[in-house]
Amino acid sequence: DASLIRAIGLGTATLFVIGSVIGSGIFLTTGIMATTVPSASLLLIAWTLGGLLALAGGLTYGEMGAMFPRSGGVYVFLREAWGPLVGFLYGWAALLVVLSGGIAAVAVGFAEYLSYFLPPLSNSHVLVSIPLPFVPSGVWAISAGQLVAVGAIVSLGAINYVGVRSGNLVNAVLTVAKVAGLVALPLMALLFTRVQPSFTPVVPGDLVRPAASFGVAMIAVLWTYEAWYFITYAAGEIKNPQRTLPLALVFGILALIGIYVTVNLGYFYSLRIDEMQGVTRIAERAATALVGTGGATFVALTVVISTFGCNAPAILAGSRLLFAMATGGVFFRQAAAVHPRFRTPHVAIVSLTAWSSILALSGTYEQLFTYVMFASILFNVAGGLAVFRLRALMPDRERPYRVWGYPIVPLLFVLGSIAFVLNTLVERPMESLAGLGLLALGLPAYWYWTRKERGTRNEE
């Protein structure tokens, strides 16, 4: 990564962690969770446990990030621990659907909330209908919202294209703005308390009956914390990464736990549990209950900023993953190019931006995203186990930071991820198997690129 600029300091790296995670989930999930877990105490425990699991992962990945302070993050950890094939399959899943599909989904969500202020930009407002026999409905419909989503993706891709500093600055500004908007909600609840929540003590006997429901609620929590590890992808552009990366992960995840728990307290002081159950746009409902229709407008504006800002670090992180794969010879070599003026992996940025835009226009990314989630969680297990394997394989390698609480902390991260894998397998068996099928499609691609790389080296 010698040609990339190390321009990300501790403050902006911490904001990168926060900005990568906070999208639309915190504004939407608690009402759905309340349907299966109608207890304020248990819901707060779920949000806290989800954050602690992410923190265990952050402490674990911090050691490996300090060992390998270069672009690629989890892809590099898996490649070093388990070999190039496992690393490639992780990158394949991330770039094919997980990262790109996440960018597309967040951008479409941004467009939907923007239509709150500009109704013609709604996803239901179809602009073009193209008959296509291979589309399930027989017609490929492109909505105004999808075009807005593409515009958002392209604009953030352009910002990242012209320099890591500009992309990082945009992320920092938008992260501060959306955190300020989120903090306003519990402040409203303090000033205009509407209900007094009942925080009942939770004893072991109380957990037996709702254990299965609690597990379902935890799925929503864990996905709302998803993406805390994106900062590892950009390690090649972090100043003093051996120190900065572990600290940014810890500070960022601790801040997220504080934000999420505080916002949920705001919900509980705004609405009764029965009023929350099944409400998708819980933040709007809570703000409206506290201060009227102006509260809903404020929340909608905060979500617009939050969803737009969430994709700034995602594009930066995803393009660095693609760059690392190309550098390692398991992707098109052009994606390893660095712009001579802007010092960014410009081909990787354009590629990720283009593919994410196609997914946003296709309207099928949500189904693909569901299919690959099982495989994505499976790689979390491999990532957690990687710290144990690397200690065995490379006992003498310098470790500027060693995971606190080893081996308990990484083991908790692994066990939590395994529980999530098993739950997904039981609850969504078809999607889980389809996710493994998508991974299998990466095998011929891996064979092609490694064969091509060997041929290129022989010629040289």
C-alpha positions, 0 to 999 in steps of 0.5 A: 500500500506504499502508493496510498496516503495514510490520511486517517487519524484516530478521531476520523477512524473512530467516526468511520466505525460509527458512520459505517454502522449507523444507517436506518436500522436504529430508526426501524428495528425496536418496534418489530423487536417489541412484537416478539419481546414485549419487555423494555428490560429485555430489549435493553439487554438485547441492545447491550448484548449485541454491542458487547458481541461487536466489542468482542469482535472489535478487540479480536480484529484489533490484534489482527489489524495491528499485525497486518496494517494494510488494505483488505481487513478481514480478507487479509486476516482470513487469507493469512490464517486459512489460505488464499481460497477462504480469503477469496471466497470472503471477498467474493461474497462481500463484493458480489452482494454483501457490501454492494447489496448493502450500499444499494439497500441503504441508497434505496432507503435514502431515496424513500425517506427523501420522498417524505420531502419530495413525493415524486421521488418515491420508489413507487413512482415508476418512470420506465417499464421495460419488458424482459422475459427473465424478470419474475414479473416480466417487466423491469420497472425503474422508479424515480427512487431507484434513480435517486439511489443511483445518484447518491451512490455515484456522488459518493463514489466521485467524492471517494475518487478524488481523494481519501481525505475528501471521502473521510471528511464527508463521512466525519461531517455526516456522522457528527450530523446524524449522531446529533440528530439521534441524540436529540430524540432521547433529549426530547423524551427527557423534556417531554416525557410521555410515559414512564416505562416499566423496567421489570427485573429479569430473573433466570425463570423469566428467560425460559419462555421467551428465549426463542423470541429473544434470539429472533430479536437479537438478529435485528440487533446484530444486523444493526451493529453490522459493519463495525469492522469496515475500518479494517479494510482501510488499514493501508490509509490509517496513520500509525495503524498498529495503535490507531486501528484497535483504539478506533474499533474499541472507542467506536463500538463503545460509542455505538452501544451508548448511542443505541441504548440511549436512543432506545431509552428515548423510545421507552419514555415516548411510547408504551410497549403495546404502542411500539409493537409492530411499528416499523418507523418507530423513531417517527412514531416516538418523535410525533408522540412527543412533539407532534408532526414536527418530530416526524419531519425532524426524524425523516431529515435525520434518516436522510442524512444517516442513510446517505452518510452510511454509504460514504465509509462503505464505498471507501471500505469496499473499494479497498477490499477490491484493491487488496484482492486485485493486488493479491492476484485474485481479481482483475489486475486493473483494480490494483491501480492507484490514481497518479494524482488523487492517490486512490484506488480509482478503478476499484472505486468505479467498479464498486460504484457501478456494480452497486448502482446496477443492484439498486436498479435491478431491485433484486439485491434484497433477495441476493442479500438474504441468500448470502447472509448465512455465508457472511455470518459463517465468515465471522466465525472463521474471522474469530477463529483466525486469531487463535490460528495465527497465534499458532502459525506465527507465534514470533510475529510482532503483535503491537496489540494483543487482544484483551481477555484472550482467549475468553473474549475472542471465544465469546465472539466465536460462540456468539457468531456460531449461535447466530449461524445455527439460528439462521440455518434453522429459521431460513434453511433455503436462504442459507443453502442458497448462500452457500451456492453463491459461494460455490459460484466463486470457485471457478472465478478463483480458479480462473484468476489464480491460473491467470496470475500464474501465467502472468508470473511465468511470462515475467 
